[in-house]
Amino acid sequence: MIVAFSISPSGGDADGGVSEAVAEAVRVVRASGLPCETNAMFTNVEGEWDEVMAVLGRAVDVVAARAPRVSLVLKADVRPGWTGQLSAKVERLEARLAGEGAAPGGQGAGDRTRPEQQEDPVSDQQPRTGADGPVDPEDLAAAHGQDPERPEVVERFARRLDEQGREAAVEDAVSDERVRANDVGRTQSTGYPSVENP
């Protein structure tokens, strides 16, 4: 899993800055040995649920030692069985931006493990639908031609996954793709075809 988090004490220094306290939290994350990166808004850390949450807990503790109140914002990409996605997700995006399609290795490029990709002698004989592997709301949003970066879109498809189950949700996406293939004109104005009542 990857967690993007932002942590801040309730008050800053004389200029309103919080960088000293934030630096303490980032030191904790970097000392953990987990893959991580920091940008202007968030620190991203990758690992298993328990180890990431333990590191976040320690980061909160060091900031709480400086302030009576701590603000913590989290966004998590929980994708069991996948590793190395902190850089692989960006590589796939950069490959698309460069017009190269998917990164080498396809959708899951990077150092990853996917338990469902273990050797299966029957797999070459049976067609794969995509419903047999991990599916997240962003995948479904993209498959339906919706913007997977919009939180309300992701929330809508998360509900769909919960209500329909993985297989039915993927089948709907495949059916919707067939409909969209016959209605290409709608993509010219927005970049994303509109899909009523997803």
C-alpha atoms as one frame of an Amber mdcrd trajectory, in Angstrom:
protein
   0.000   0.000   0.000   1.011   3.600  -0.515  -0.013   6.284   1.956   0.286
   9.977   1.181   0.147  11.945   4.395   0.458  15.497   5.593   1.123  16.226
   9.243   1.188  19.562  11.012   1.189  20.891  14.572  -1.693  23.128  15.635
   0.532  26.199  15.783   3.611  27.307  13.918   6.634  29.413  14.670   6.573
  33.223  14.794   6.128  33.324  11.008   3.440  30.621  11.004   5.892  28.011
   9.700   5.646  24.352  10.641   8.697  23.017   8.814  10.663  22.188  11.968
   7.943  19.887  13.313   7.261  18.432   9.849  10.989  17.717   9.453  10.891
  15.656  12.654   8.016  13.587  11.268   9.788  13.065   7.930  12.938  11.930
   9.803  10.859   9.210  11.451   9.551   8.028   8.081  12.983   8.024   6.442
  14.541   6.198   9.406  11.919   3.447   9.055  13.612   2.074   5.953  10.317
   1.972   4.041  10.309   3.400   0.503   9.280   7.039   0.785   9.416  10.434
  -0.885   8.501  13.936   0.194   7.088  16.728  -1.962   5.695  20.181  -1.212
   2.356  18.854   0.043   2.737  15.242   1.210   5.121  12.524   2.244   4.438
   9.225   0.480   5.403   5.967   2.153   4.982   2.402   0.876   4.742  -0.868
   2.776   2.357  -3.267   4.415  -0.572  -1.835   6.396   0.816  -2.561   9.871
   4.295  -1.225   9.180   3.052   1.953   7.466   0.548   2.698  10.233   3.208
   2.105  12.894   5.493   4.618  11.185   2.661   7.149  10.902   1.910   6.679
  14.593   5.527   7.439  15.487   5.483  10.494  13.192   2.372  11.811  14.945
   4.031  11.208  18.316   7.094  13.328  17.471   4.911  16.204  16.258   2.629
  15.854  19.305   5.697  16.282  21.523   5.982  19.821  20.103   2.316  20.826
  20.019  -0.865  20.079  21.989  -2.772  19.311  18.801  -1.764  17.600  15.551
  -3.479  17.620  12.160  -3.035  14.489  10.036  -4.370  14.037   6.500  -4.065
  10.600   4.849  -4.809   9.198   1.440  -4.121   5.501   0.938  -3.863   3.264
  -2.105  -4.484  -0.158  -0.589  -3.613  -2.774  -3.186  -2.677  -6.076  -1.534
   0.095  -8.001  -3.236   1.571  -5.013  -5.090   4.973  -3.571  -4.213   7.267
  -1.024  -5.831   4.344   1.135  -6.894   5.713   4.369  -5.433   7.842   4.745
  -8.558   6.056   2.343 -10.939   2.800   4.366 -10.924   4.719   7.491 -11.945
   6.649   5.553 -14.616   3.372   4.322 -16.145   2.006   7.868 -16.192   5.192
   9.283 -17.737   5.120   6.569 -20.410   1.539   7.547 -21.292   2.445  11.236
 -21.391   5.332  10.421 -23.708   2.871   8.657 -26.013   4.361   5.250 -25.387
   1.200   3.645 -24.011   1.666   1.559 -20.890   5.066   1.167 -19.289   6.992
  -2.019 -20.064   5.323  -4.887 -18.296   1.823  -3.456 -18.753  -0.457  -1.979
 -16.144   1.418  -3.362 -13.165   4.970  -2.503 -14.253   7.577  -2.146 -11.571
   8.828  -4.431  -8.861   5.579  -5.991  -7.815   4.153  -9.188  -6.615   0.659
 -10.292  -7.447  -0.371 -13.551  -5.817  -2.960 -14.192  -8.507  -0.220 -14.207
 -11.158   1.314 -17.417  -9.857   1.972 -20.044 -12.492  -1.276 -21.568 -13.691
  -1.071 -24.220 -16.427  -4.688 -23.576 -17.464  -4.306 -19.793 -17.775  -3.048
 -19.918 -21.371  -6.127 -21.881 -22.388  -8.762 -19.689 -20.773  -9.479 -16.085
 -21.729  -8.882 -13.550 -18.977 -11.505 -10.881 -18.339  -9.656  -8.760 -15.815
 -12.203  -9.686 -13.172  -9.836 -12.346 -11.856  -7.263  -9.824 -10.565  -7.306
  -6.836  -8.221  -9.655  -4.041  -9.273  -9.788  -0.679  -7.576 -12.277   2.178
  -7.996  -9.772   4.179 -10.072  -9.489   1.267 -12.525 -13.268   1.151 -12.911
 -13.531   4.922 -13.319 -10.952   4.873 -16.103 -12.646   1.882 -17.746 -15.915
   3.843 -17.774 -14.171   6.871 -19.276 -14.481   8.892 -16.070 -11.675  10.950
 -14.514 -10.030   8.670 -11.885  -8.433  11.686 -10.183 -11.780  13.168  -9.059
 -12.644  12.013  -5.517 -16.401  11.984  -6.151 -15.893   9.711  -9.174 -13.675
   7.325  -7.201 -16.212   7.261  -4.348 -19.017   6.427  -6.787 -17.063   3.493
  -8.223 -16.021   2.301  -4.758 -19.725   2.049  -3.907 -20.304   0.181  -7.160
 -17.576  -2.331  -6.278 -19.121  -2.846  -2.833 -22.655  -3.219  -4.180 -21.994
  -5.311  -7.292 -18.844  -7.192  -6.437 -15.694  -7.290  -8.540 -16.864  -9.531
 -11.367 -20.147  -7.704 -12.046 -18.455  -4.290 -11.834 -15.794  -5.327 -14.363
 -18.443  -6.794 -16.689 -20.330  -3.472 -16.545 -17.093  -1.669 -17.460 -16.543
  -3.970 -20.445 -20.153  -3.467 -21.600 -19.837   0.299 -21.138 -16.636   0.319
 -23.217 -18.553  -1.257 -26.104 -21.179   1.507 -25.867 -18.522   4.236 -25.721
 -16.720   2.805 -28.732 -19.856   3.658 -30.738 -20.088   7.159 -29.282 -16.599
   8.630 -29.766 -17.875  12.149 -30.442 -18.603  12.894 -26.804 -14.913  12.655
 -25.880 -13.911  15.620 -28.045 -15.344  18.290 -25.745 -14.250  17.005 -22.303
 -11.726  14.246 -22.791 -13.982  11.928 -20.787 -17.200  10.493 -22.215 -20.171
  11.090 -19.986 -21.732   7.951 -18.539 -25.142   8.395 -17.012 -25.819   6.817
 -13.597 -22.517   4.986 -13.149
